Amino acid sequence: MKLELPASVKKVLKTLADAGFEVYIVGGAVRDILTETAVTDWDFTTDARPEEITKLFPDAFYDNVFGTVGVAEEHLGGKGEGVYEITTFRTESGYSDRRRPDQVTWGKSLEEDLKRRDFTINAMALKIRNPKSEIRKKFEAEVVDPFRGEADLQSRLIRAVGDANKRFKEDALRMMRAIRIGAQLKFAIEAKTLAAIKKDSRLIGEIAAERIRDELLKIIASPYPKEGILLMANSGLLAQVLPEIIPMRGVQQGGHHTKDVWNHSLDSLAACPSPDPMVRLATLLHDVGKPQVKKDRGRGKEITFYNHEVVGARMTKVIAERLKLSKKQKNLLWILVRWHMFAYEPQMTDKAVRRFIRRVGRDNINKMMMLRIGDRVGGGTKATSWRLRELQERIGQVLYSPMEIKDLKVNGRDVMKILEIKSGPKVGEILKKLFDEVMEDAGKNKREYLLKRIKQLYHTPGV
């Protein structure tokens, strides 16, 4: 195999080889090269100890016990902002916290190092011939593959290295990682590996919520999020991570719906055009409240789900708390689920359209539209309709008109100055009245007009 390598990668290989050390390319880079995919992360393994690596790369940083030294790409002459990780051969033992090894020992061989890795497709290495050469454009590379990872890569299989149960007991997050890789690459999970995940799925509860959240969001943001959620369901992990959506299975909807809530939600997720994982998560959860509020008054012909969006929004708060989402993420998830049932009629006034924008938030309007498109396609209809297109046009017309009191051309200081009063409830009351008028007619948001209205309102009974 011949490879053309970035100058910064060549520098790592040459520097270590010149010093007499073994050095190999490992990790996702090997997988990317073999599948002819653009490499996003370059990782290396070597028999050099961390202190020897840091001597060779003066700008490197090393602040862990795992033998991993980081070198910024820019310090290697590269143009990117990435960090290359150079790790000493090592063996690991004891995983009392199901996360990190209790003991790390420097290894003596590459195979010893590859043996500790999670999946066969991640347990390959590339040996570069003549890494000392500075003039070669292409290098001969040999795949070192003691666990038949290349065969699994060609078969599109995720298989644990060695004993799958042992791998998952070492680090339970590896189970989520298997699902994530499957969703990113559309790979299947090998039978024994899947059986081990099913057996050990409860161990995921011992992992920090933040680590689970990060893997879940990567699954949802992947090219095949529906397949990822199905893998989670089939492996037992979904019941541990997102138990709230399990009851959606088998909940028939009636009317124009031909799918139950579960399949509709999965198809909506698959159809959501937004790459934002929070929008996709909201799309998956938009009908999560339906099982709790379902009423069937006519043997499947009169099924209702009144207030399912309210119940669903309440449920997202619990989910968001458990996943340790940020305050901003929690708020977005709640808004998208709570208001996803918005309706539009041509007779809606501009004030009503602005009220909808205020409710959802300017920054979230497009995200809500992405959810609606996913919802529509997931329900078997076209991505858009004349009503949705018209609403989007009208939103565009009023989007930057006043939406908050702070958008007024006057403020509290103006009120106090004109009326010669101190700060107090009266100031807020007058600003609220001005804002109500501007919401009714955005054309009134002119400073001269509002300054006159301040005096008029002050002398109006009841204001």
C-alpha positions as CSV (number, residue, x, y, z in Angstrom):
1,M,0.0,0.0,0.0
2,K,1.3,3.4,-0.9
3,L,0.4,6.5,1.2
4,E,0.7,10.2,0.7
5,L,1.2,11.7,4.2
6,P,0.8,15.2,5.5
7,A,4.2,16.9,6.3
8,S,3.3,17.1,10.0
9,V,2.6,13.3,10.2
10,K,5.9,12.6,8.4
11,K,7.7,14.8,10.9
12,V,6.3,12.6,13.8
13,L,7.4,9.4,12.1
14,K,10.8,10.7,11.1
15,T,11.6,12.2,14.5
16,L,10.9,9.0,16.3
17,A,12.6,6.8,13.7
18,D,15.7,9.0,13.6
19,A,16.0,8.5,17.4
20,G,15.9,4.7,17.0
21,F,12.3,4.1,18.1
22,E,9.6,2.0,16.6
23,V,6.6,4.1,15.6
24,Y,3.2,3.1,14.0
25,I,0.0,4.9,13.0
26,V,-2.9,3.5,14.9
27,G,-6.6,4.2,15.8
28,G,-9.2,5.7,13.6
29,A,-6.6,6.9,11.1
30,V,-5.9,3.3,10.0
31,R,-9.6,2.6,9.6
32,D,-10.0,5.8,7.6
33,I,-7.1,5.0,5.3
34,L,-8.3,1.5,4.6
35,T,-11.8,2.8,3.7
36,E,-10.4,5.7,1.7
37,T,-12.0,8.2,4.0
38,A,-10.4,11.6,4.9
39,V,-8.4,11.2,8.1
40,T,-9.6,13.5,10.9
41,D,-7.4,12.3,13.8
42,W,-3.8,11.0,13.7
43,D,-2.6,8.8,16.5
44,F,0.7,7.1,16.9
45,T,2.1,4.4,19.2
46,T,5.8,3.8,19.9
47,D,8.2,2.0,22.2
48,A,9.6,5.4,23.3
49,R,8.7,6.3,26.9
50,P,6.8,9.6,27.6
51,E,9.9,11.4,28.9
52,E,11.8,10.4,25.7
53,I,8.9,11.6,23.5
54,T,8.8,15.0,25.2
55,K,12.5,15.4,24.7
56,L,12.1,14.9,21.0
57,F,9.1,17.2,20.8
58,P,9.8,20.2,23.1
59,D,6.3,21.7,22.6
60,A,4.5,18.5,23.6
61,F,2.4,18.2,26.7
62,Y,2.0,15.2,29.0
63,D,-0.2,15.3,32.0
64,N,-1.7,11.8,32.4
65,V,-0.6,8.4,33.6
66,F,-1.5,6.6,30.4
67,G,1.6,7.3,28.4
68,T,-0.2,9.7,26.0
69,V,1.8,12.7,24.8
70,G,0.0,15.4,22.9
71,V,1.7,17.5,20.2
72,A,-0.2,20.4,18.5
73,E,-0.2,20.1,14.7
74,E,0.9,23.7,14.4
75,H,4.1,22.8,16.3
76,L,4.8,20.2,13.6
77,G,4.5,22.6,10.7
78,G,0.9,21.7,10.0
79,K,-1.8,24.2,9.2
80,G,-4.5,22.5,11.3
81,E,-5.5,23.1,14.9
82,G,-5.6,19.4,15.9
83,V,-3.5,17.6,18.4
84,Y,-1.6,14.4,17.5
85,E,-1.5,11.8,20.3
86,I,1.7,9.7,20.7
87,T,1.3,6.9,23.1
88,T,3.8,4.5,24.6
89,F,3.2,0.7,24.1
90,R,1.3,-0.3,27.2
91,T,-0.7,-3.0,29.0
92,E,-3.6,-2.3,31.4
93,S,-5.1,-4.1,34.3
94,G,-7.9,-3.6,36.9
95,Y,-10.9,-1.4,36.0
96,S,-12.5,-0.9,39.3
97,D,-14.5,2.1,38.1
98,R,-15.5,0.5,34.8
99,R,-13.7,3.4,33.1
100,R,-10.0,3.6,33.5
101,P,-7.3,1.0,34.3
102,D,-6.1,0.9,37.9
103,Q,-2.6,0.0,36.6
104,V,-0.7,0.9,33.4
105,T,2.5,-0.9,32.5
106,W,4.7,0.0,29.6
107,G,4.5,-2.7,27.0
108,K,7.3,-4.4,25.1
109,S,5.6,-4.9,21.7
110,L,3.1,-3.5,19.3
111,E,0.9,-6.6,19.5
112,E,0.8,-6.3,23.3
113,D,-0.5,-2.7,22.9
114,L,-3.1,-3.6,20.3
115,K,-4.4,-6.4,22.4
116,R,-5.8,-3.9,25.0
117,R,-7.9,-2.1,22.5
118,D,-11.7,-2.3,22.2
119,F,-12.6,-3.5,18.7
120,T,-10.7,-5.3,16.0
121,I,-11.3,-2.5,13.5
122,N,-9.5,-0.2,16.0
123,A,-6.7,-2.8,16.8
124,M,-4.8,-2.4,13.6
125,A,-1.6,-0.4,12.9
126,L,0.3,0.9,9.9
127,K,4.0,0.4,9.7
128,I,5.6,3.0,7.4
129,R,8.7,1.8,5.6
130,N,11.6,4.3,5.3
131,P,10.0,6.9,7.7
132,K,13.3,8.7,7.8
133,S,13.0,9.8,4.2
134,E,12.2,13.5,3.8
135,I,11.9,13.6,0.0
136,R,9.4,10.8,-0.6
137,K,5.9,11.9,-1.7
138,K,4.4,8.5,-1.1
139,F,5.4,5.9,1.4
140,E,5.0,2.1,1.5
141,A,2.8,1.1,4.3
142,E,2.2,-2.4,5.8
143,V,-0.9,-3.2,7.8
144,V,-0.2,-4.9,11.1
145,D,-3.4,-6.8,11.9
146,P,-3.1,-9.5,14.6
147,F,-6.9,-9.7,15.2
148,R,-8.2,-9.7,11.6
149,G,-9.6,-6.2,11.9
150,E,-9.3,-5.6,8.2
151,A,-11.5,-8.6,7.4
152,D,-14.1,-7.2,9.8
153,L,-13.8,-3.8,8.2
154,Q,-14.6,-5.3,4.8
155,S,-17.5,-7.3,6.3
156,R,-18.7,-4.1,8.1
157,L,-18.6,-5.8,11.5
158,I,-17.9,-4.4,14.9
159,R,-16.2,-7.2,16.9
160,A,-14.6,-6.9,20.4
161,V,-10.9,-7.8,20.7
162,G,-10.7,-11.1,22.6
163,D,-13.3,-11.7,25.3
164,A,-16.1,-9.2,24.7
165,N,-17.5,-9.5,28.3
166,K,-14.0,-8.7,29.6
167,R,-13.7,-5.7,27.3
168,F,-17.0,-4.2,28.5
169,K,-16.3,-4.9,32.1
170,E,-13.0,-3.0,31.7
171,D,-14.8,0.1,30.3
172,A,-18.6,-0.1,30.1
173,L,-18.7,2.9,27.8
174,R,-17.3,0.7,25.1
175,M,-20.8,-0.7,24.6
176,M,-22.0,2.8,23.7
177,R,-19.0,3.3,21.5
178,A,-19.8,0.1,19.6
179,I,-23.3,1.5,18.9
180,R,-21.8,4.9,17.9
181,I,-19.3,3.4,15.4
182,G,-22.2,1.3,14.0
183,A,-24.3,4.4,13.5
184,Q,-21.5,6.4,12.0
185,L,-20.4,3.7,9.5
186,K,-23.6,1.6,9.2
187,F,-21.8,-1.5,10.6
188,A,-23.5,-4.4,12.2
189,I,-22.3,-5.7,15.6
190,E,-20.9,-9.2,15.6
191,A,-23.2,-11.8,17.3
192,K,-21.0,-12.6,20.3
193,T,-20.2,-8.9,20.9
194,L,-23.9,-8.0,20.7
195,A,-24.7,-10.8,23.2
196,A,-22.1,-9.5,25.6
197,I,-23.6,-6.0,25.4
198,K,-27.0,-7.5,26.2
199,K,-25.6,-9.3,29.1
200,D,-23.6,-6.3,30.4
201,S,-26.0,-3.5,29.5
202,R,-26.7,-2.6,33.1
203,L,-23.1,-1.8,33.7
204,I,-23.6,1.4,31.7
205,G,-25.3,2.8,34.9
206,E,-21.9,2.9,36.5
207,I,-20.6,5.3,33.9
208,A,-20.6,9.1,34.4
209,A,-23.7,10.7,32.8
210,E,-21.6,13.2,30.9
211,R,-19.7,10.3,29.1
212,I,-23.0,8.6,28.3
213,R,-24.5,11.9,27.0
214,D,-21.5,12.5,24.7
215,E,-21.8,9.1,23.1
216,L,-25.6,9.4,22.8
217,L,-25.3,12.8,21.1
218,K,-22.7,11.4,18.7
219,I,-25.0,8.5,17.8
220,I,-27.9,10.9,17.2
221,A,-25.7,13.2,15.1
222,S,-24.3,10.3,13.0
223,P,-25.3,9.7,9.4
224,Y,-27.5,6.8,10.5
225,P,-29.2,7.8,13.8
226,K,-32.2,5.6,13.4
227,E,-30.0,2.5,13.1
228,G,-28.1,3.7,16.1
229,I,-31.2,3.9,18.3
230,L,-32.4,0.5,17.0
231,L,-29.0,-1.0,18.0
232,M,-29.4,0.6,21.4
233,A,-32.9,-0.9,21.7
234,N,-31.8,-4.4,20.5
235,S,-28.8,-4.4,22.8
236,G,-30.7,-3.4,26.0
237,L,-28.8,-0.1,26.3
238,L,-31.8,2.1,25.4
239,A,-33.7,0.8,28.4
240,Q,-30.8,2.0,30.6
241,V,-30.1,5.4,28.8
242,L,-33.5,6.5,27.5
243,P,-36.1,4.3,29.2
244,E,-38.8,7.0,28.5
245,I,-39.1,6.1,24.8
246,I,-39.5,2.4,25.2
247,P,-43.3,2.7,25.9
248,M,-43.7,4.3,22.5
249,R,-43.5,0.8,20.9
250,G,-46.8,-0.5,19.7
251,V,-48.8,2.7,20.5
252,Q,-51.0,3.0,17.4
253,Q,-52.0,6.5,16.4
254,G,-55.0,6.1,14.0
255,G,-56.1,8.8,11.6
256,H,-53.6,9.5,8.8
257,H,-50.8,7.7,10.7
258,T,-49.8,4.3,9.4
259,K,-47.0,3.8,12.0
260,D,-47.0,3.4,15.7
261,V,-45.4,6.2,17.8
262,W,-42.1,4.3,18.0
263,N,-41.6,3.8,14.3
264,H,-42.9,7.3,13.5
265,S,-40.4,8.8,15.9
266,L,-37.5,6.8,14.5
267,D,-38.5,7.7,10.9
268,S,-38.8,11.4,12.0
269,L,-35.3,11.3,13.4
270,A,-33.9,9.7,10.2
271,A,-35.6,12.4,8.2
272,C,-34.6,15.4,10.3
273,P,-32.5,17.6,8.0
274,S,-30.6,19.4,10.9
275,P,-27.2,18.1,11.9
276,D,-27.6,19.6,15.3
277,P,-27.8,16.7,17.8
278,M,-30.2,18.7,20.1
279,V,-32.6,19.2,17.3
280,R,-32.4,15.6,16.4
281,L,-32.9,14.6,20.0
282,A,-36.0,16.8,20.2
283,T,-37.2,15.1,17.0
284,L,-36.8,11.7,18.6
285,L,-38.6,12.8,21.7
286,H,-41.3,15.1,20.2
287,D,-44.1,12.5,20.8
288,V,-42.6,10.9,24.0
289,G,-45.7,12.1,25.9
290,K,-48.2,10.2,23.7
291,P,-48.3,6.9,25.5
292,Q,-49.3,8.6,28.8
293,V,-52.2,10.6,27.4
294,K,-53.6,8.2,24.7
295,K,-57.4,7.9,24.6
296,D,-59.2,5.6,22.3
297,R,-63.0,6.1,22.1
298,G,-63.7,4.1,19.0
299,R,-61.6,0.9,18.6
300,G,-58.8,2.7,16.9
301,K,-60.9,5.2,14.9
302,E,-61.1,8.0,17.5
303,I,-57.6,8.0,19.1
304,T,-56.5,11.2,20.8
305,F,-53.3,12.4,22.4
306,Y,-54.5,15.7,24.0
307,N,-51.7,17.7,25.6
308,H,-49.0,15.1,24.7
309,E,-46.7,18.0,23.9
310,V,-47.1,19.4,27.5
311,V,-46.5,16.0,29.0
312,G,-43.6,15.3,26.7
313,A,-41.9,18.7,27.5
314,R,-42.2,17.8,31.2
315,M,-40.5,14.4,30.5
316,T,-37.7,16.1,28.6
317,K,-36.8,18.0,31.8
318,V,-36.1,14.6,33.6
319,I,-34.2,13.3,30.6
320,A,-32.1,16.5,30.3
321,E,-31.3,16.4,34.0
322,R,-30.2,12.8,33.9
323,L,-28.0,13.4,30.8
324,K,-26.4,16.5,32.5
325,L,-27.3,18.7,29.5
326,S,-26.3,22.4,29.8
327,K,-29.0,24.9,30.7
328,K,-29.1,26.1,27.1
329,Q,-29.6,22.6,25.8
330,K,-32.3,21.8,28.4
331,N,-34.2,25.0,27.4
332,L,-33.9,24.2,23.7
333,L,-35.1,20.6,24.2
334,W,-38.1,21.8,26.2
335,I,-39.1,24.5,23.7
336,L,-38.9,22.3,20.7
337,V,-41.0,19.5,22.3
338,R,-43.5,21.8,24.0
339,W,-44.3,23.9,20.9
340,H,-43.9,21.3,18.1
341,M,-47.7,21.2,17.6
342,F,-47.8,24.8,16.2
343,A,-50.5,25.4,13.6
344,Y,-50.7,28.1,10.9
345,E,-53.7,29.6,9.1
346,P,-53.5,32.3,6.5
347,Q,-55.7,34.6,8.5
348,M,-53.1,34.8,11.3
349,T,-52.2,38.4,12.1
350,D,-48.6,39.6,12.1
351,K,-49.0,39.9,15.8
352,A,-49.8,36.2,16.1
353,V,-46.8,35.3,14.0
354,R,-44.5,37.5,16.2
355,R,-46.0,35.9,19.3
356,F,-45.1,32.5,17.9
357,I,-41.5,33.7,17.3
358,R,-41.3,35.1,20.8
359,R,-42.6,31.8,22.2
360,V,-40.0,29.7,20.4
361,G,-37.2,32.3,20.2
362,R,-35.6,33.9,17.2
363,D,-32.6,31.6,17.3
364,N,-34.8,28.5,17.5
365,I,-37.2,29.2,14.7
366,N,-35.2,27.4,12.0
367,K,-34.6,24.5,14.4
368,M,-38.4,24.2,15.0
369,M,-38.9,24.1,11.2
370,M,-36.3,21.3,10.9
371,L,-38.2,19.3,13.5
372,R,-41.4,19.9,11.7
373,I,-39.9,18.6,8.4
374,G,-38.7,15.5,10.1
375,D,-42.1,15.0,11.8
376,R,-43.9,15.4,8.4
377,V,-41.6,13.0,6.5
378,G,-41.6,10.6,9.4
379,G,-45.4,10.6,9.2
380,G,-45.4,9.7,5.5
381,T,-46.1,13.1,4.0
382,K,-44.1,15.6,2.0
383,A,-41.3,17.6,3.7
384,T,-43.3,20.8,3.4
385,S,-46.7,22.2,2.5
386,W,-48.1,25.5,1.3
387,R,-49.0,26.4,4.9
388,L,-45.5,25.7,6.2
389,R,-43.9,27.6,3.3
390,E,-46.3,30.6,3.8
391,L,-45.5,30.6,7.5
392,Q,-41.8,30.6,6.8
393,E,-42.2,33.5,4.4
394,R,-44.2,35.5,7.0
395,I,-41.7,34.7,9.7
396,G,-39.0,36.1,7.4
397,Q,-41.1,39.3,7.0
398,V,-41.4,40.0,10.8
399,L,-38.4,38.1,12.2
400,Y,-36.5,41.3,13.0
401,S,-39.4,43.4,14.2
402,P,-39.6,44.0,18.0
403,M,-40.0,40.8,20.0
404,E,-38.9,42.0,23.4
405,I,-39.3,45.1,25.5
406,K,-35.5,45.6,25.0
407,D,-36.2,46.0,21.2
408,L,-38.2,49.2,21.9
409,K,-36.6,52.5,20.6
410,V,-37.0,53.8,24.2
411,N,-36.0,52.4,27.5
412,G,-36.5,52.8,31.2
413,R,-34.2,55.8,31.5
414,D,-36.2,57.6,28.9
415,V,-39.4,57.0,30.9
416,M,-37.8,58.2,34.2
417,K,-36.3,61.3,32.5
418,I,-39.5,62.4,30.7
419,L,-41.8,61.8,33.7
420,E,-39.2,62.9,36.3
421,I,-39.8,59.8,38.4
422,K,-37.5,57.3,40.0
423,S,-37.1,53.6,39.1
424,G,-40.1,51.6,40.1
425,P,-43.1,49.5,39.0
426,K,-44.6,52.4,37.1
427,V,-41.6,52.4,34.7
428,G,-42.2,48.8,33.9
429,E,-45.9,49.2,33.4
430,I,-45.5,52.0,30.9
431,L,-42.8,50.0,28.9
432,K,-45.1,47.0,28.9
433,K,-48.0,49.1,27.5
434,L,-45.7,50.6,24.8
435,F,-44.5,47.1,23.9
436,D,-48.1,45.8,23.6
437,E,-48.8,48.6,21.1
438,V,-45.7,47.9,19.1
439,M,-46.5,44.2,19.0
440,E,-49.9,45.1,17.5
441,D,-48.3,47.4,15.0
442,A,-44.5,47.2,14.5
443,G,-44.6,50.5,12.6
444,K,-45.1,52.3,15.9
445,N,-41.6,51.5,17.1
446,K,-40.4,55.0,16.4
447,R,-38.6,56.9,19.1
448,E,-40.4,60.2,18.5
449,Y,-43.8,58.5,18.7
450,L,-43.0,56.4,21.8
451,L,-41.6,59.5,23.7
452,K,-45.0,61.2,23.2
453,R,-46.9,58.1,24.2
454,I,-44.9,57.9,27.5
455,K,-46.5,61.2,28.7
456,Q,-49.9,60.2,27.4
457,L,-49.9,56.9,29.1
458,Y,-48.7,58.4,32.4
459,H,-51.8,60.5,32.6
460,T,-54.1,57.7,31.4
461,P,-56.3,56.2,34.2
462,G,-55.5,52.6,35.0
463,V,-52.0,52.7,33.6
